[in-house]
Amino acid sequence: MGSSSDIICVCGAGTMGSGIAQLAARAGYYTILYDLNTEVLQIAKHSISNGVSYWETKGKINSTEKAEIYERILFTNEIQKCKAGIVIEAIIEKEGAKAALFKQLAEINSNDCIFASNTSSLSVAKIAERIENPERIIGMHFFNPAPVMKLVEVVTTVHTNEKTTQAIVELAKKMNKIPVVCKDSPGFIVNRVARPYYIESLRMAEEGVDLSQIDRLMEATGFKMGPFRLMDLIGNDVNYEVSCSVYEQLGMPERLRPSFIQEQKVKGKKLGKKTGEGYYKYYISNPDL
């Protein structure tokens, strides 16, 4: 690999992290995909291989480019190998865990290494306050599935400097994404705006309205996907956690109170497409994907 400035490190090899690594490698960056769990890394290898092959079948890349993309990725469970110009974390949605990871990485990287969090709703500023040189901490929020969805929220804090912001905006563009710069606030833009879409739909379901009918009506009005199908795609665990986070950060207004229906889905491991059942049932051809 080249110098650390030419390297992107993605921490967390789950669905989101592996998708981000795939994008970084396609954009021409040497890419490190780190996860402590070797089984998760193996699944990520398979997922990325399938994703790159899909691009080839669609004519977006040729066979040579396909091979080059995959060869640019280093899969590792050794944190000492996570030396890069930009680090993007996509680990568990817990402020303490994200800050602890950045602290570890700060010890082995240069002071100008940029740390970007893929958090969907946590305060980026609170994470930054725990790290030395907080001006290099920023949010880079991708949407699921990362290789497909065009929007990336670039979340700045009171600490973030212009150099960091521009570096992440340029990275998003090189990944063929549309970056939107926003300030650190509960839910940022998309998740803040989307909460009523989910919460009101769940309220109607609580009152006995058939959820499939709600989906059909919303899709008939122009929405590409109804709220329940969309929550199943995102993952009920992720969606519920964001709802709880936004609700608490905004002072627990009744209009944004998370639904007990979704809470039950999460407790029952009915998370949506990734588990085979959420509000709907799904056929999973390969449980490792």
N, C-alpha and C positions, 0 to 999 in steps of 0.2 A: 504494500500500500504506500501511498505518497505521504506528504507531511500531514500533520494533524489538521491543518486548516482545510485540507481537501477531503476530510473524513467526516461522515455523519454517524453518530452512535445513537441507536434506538434501544432504550431499556424497557423490557417487557415484550415478550414474543407472543402475546395473545393475538386475537383477531385484529385489533387496532394496530398494535405494534408491528406485526408482520406486514400489514398493509402499508404502513408508513415506510418500512424498510424497503419494500418492493418499489415504492415510488422514488425513494432516494437513489436506489441503484439504477433505476431507469433514467434518472436525471443526470447520471454520469458520476455520481459520488461513490467512492469506496465506502462501504456501509458495514458497520458492526451491529449485529443484533444480539443483544445480551438478555439472558434470563437465567435465573438460578436453577430452574426446573428443566432438566435435560429432555424430559418427555414433551414438554411444551415446545422446546426448540425443534424436536423432531417433527411435531405437527406443523410448526411454522415452515420448516423446509418443504414439506409436502404441499402446504397451502400456497407458498410463494411459487413453487414449481408449477402448480396448476394455474396460478394467476398469470404467470409469464407465458405459459403455453396458450392460454386464452387470448392474450394480446396477439400472439402469432397467428392463431386461427382467424382472428378478425382483421388481419392484414395491417395491424398497427406497428409491428416490428417484424424483422426477418429472422431466419434461423441463427445467423451470426450474432445479431443483437440480443437474441434470447439467451444465447450461451454467455455473452459478455455480461449481461445483467446479473445472471445467477453467480457468475464468477466474482463479481464485485462484492458479494456479501460474505462476511465472516460470521458464523454462528458460534457463540461462545457462552459459557457459564462462568467465565473468569473475569471478575470486575477489573482486574489489573490491565486487561486488554482494552478497556473502554477509554481510549485516549483519542480525542477528536476536537474539531473546531466548533462543532455544534452537537449538543446532546439533547435528544428529545425523549422525555419519559412518557411511557404509556402503561404505568403500573396501577396497582389498586388505588381506588379513589379515596385516599386517606391523606390528609395534609401532613401528618407526622411522617408517614412512610416516604412521601415524595421529598420532603425536606431532608430526611436522613440519607436518602439515596444521593441527592445533590451534594450533601456534605462529604460523603465518601468520594464522590467523583471529583469534587473540588481539590481534594488532596493529591490526586494523580494527574490533574490537568493544569494547564496554564491559567493565569488570572484572567485572561481575556476569552477563555472558552465560554461560549454562550449555552445557558441551560434553559430549555424550553419545556414547559409542561403542557401535556395534552388534556389537562383537566377540563371537564365540561361545566363545572359549576363552583369549584372551590376557589377561595381567594388566592390569586397569584401573589398579591402583595404580602400576605401572611407567610407564604412559602419563602418569598424573597428575603423577608426580614430575618430569617434564620440562617442565611447564607452570606459568606463574605463576598464583597463586591456585588451587592444586590442589583446594581445597574445592568447586569448581564442576565438577569432572570426575566423571563417573558412567557406568556401563554401562546401556544400554537395548537389551537383546537381543531382537529380534523373531525369529519363526520363519517359515520359508518354506512357503507363500506368505504374505507379511505381511498382505494384505487379508483373508485367510481365517482364519489361525491366531489363536486367542484369547489365548494366553499371551504375556506380556512379562516377561522377567527384569530387574528393576531392581537393578543391581549396585553396591553401595556399597564404598568403600575406607576406610582409616583416616583419610583426608583429607576425605572427603565430608561436608558439613554437612547438617543437617536440612532447611534451606530448599531445597537442591538436590534432595534425595530426594523431598520432598513435591511439588515442581514436576513432576518426572518421573512420579511416581505419578498425579498429577492429569491430566497430558497423556495417559498411557496410558488412563485411564478415559474421557477425552473422545474418544479414538479407538475407544471401545467394546471395549477390551482388558481382560484380567484381569492386573493387575500383581502380581508376587510379588517382594518385596524379599529379597535375599540378599547375603551377604558375598562379596567378591572371593576366589575360590579356583579351582584348576584345573578348568575345565569348568563352573564355577558349579553349578547343580543338575541341569538336564536333561541336558546333555552328559556330566556325570560319571556320572549314573545309567544313561544309555543306552549307554555304552561297552561293557559286557559283552554287551549285546544284539547289537551289531554284531560285536564281536571274536570271541565264541564261535561265532557263525554262520559267520564267515569261516574259523575253525579247522576247523569241520566240513566246509566246502567244500574246504579244503586236504587233508583226509583222504579226499576223494572222494565225499562225500554230495552228491546233486543239489540245487543251490541252489533250484530251483523247488519241490522237495518240502519244503525247510525253510520256505519262504514259506507254502506251503499249510498245513503243520502249525501254524505260529504263528498264522495267520489263523483256523484252525479252533478254536484255544484262546481266541479273543476279541480278538487284536490286530487293529486295523483294517487294518494293512498289514504284511506280512512284512518282515524286515530288508533283503533285497536290493531289493525294490521301493521301500522307503523310502530306501535309499541312492541309488538312481537318481533319486528325486524331489528329494532334497536336493542331489545333485551329488556324484559320487565325489571330485572335487577338494576340495570343502569338507569332506566327511566325513573324508577321509583326513588333511587338514591338522589338523582338530580332534583326531583320534586321536593324531597325532604330538605335538601340543602338550600334551595331557593326559598322555601317556606320559612325555614329557621332564620336565614340571613335577613329576610324582609320583615321579621318581627311576628311571624305566625299569623298572617291575616286569614280569616275564615275562608275567603274565596280561593285560597291556594292550598288549603289543607289536603294533604295526600289522601288518596282513597284506600279504604280498607280492602276493597276488591283487589287492587294491585298488590297490597301488602300480603294478602293471602296467596296470590300467585307466586310471589317471591319466596314465601315460607314453604310452599309446596313444590319448589324447584320447577315450576311451570313458567320458564323464562321466555318462551317464544320459540322462534325458529331454531335457535342453537341447541335447545333441549328436546325439540320435537313436539312440544305442546306449550301453548300460552293461552290466549283467548281462542285460538284455533289449534287444530292438530296439523302436524307437518310430517312428511315422509323424509327421513334422513337416510340417504343412500350410503354415506360413509360417515360414521360417528366421529372419526378422527378429524374431519374437516370443519 
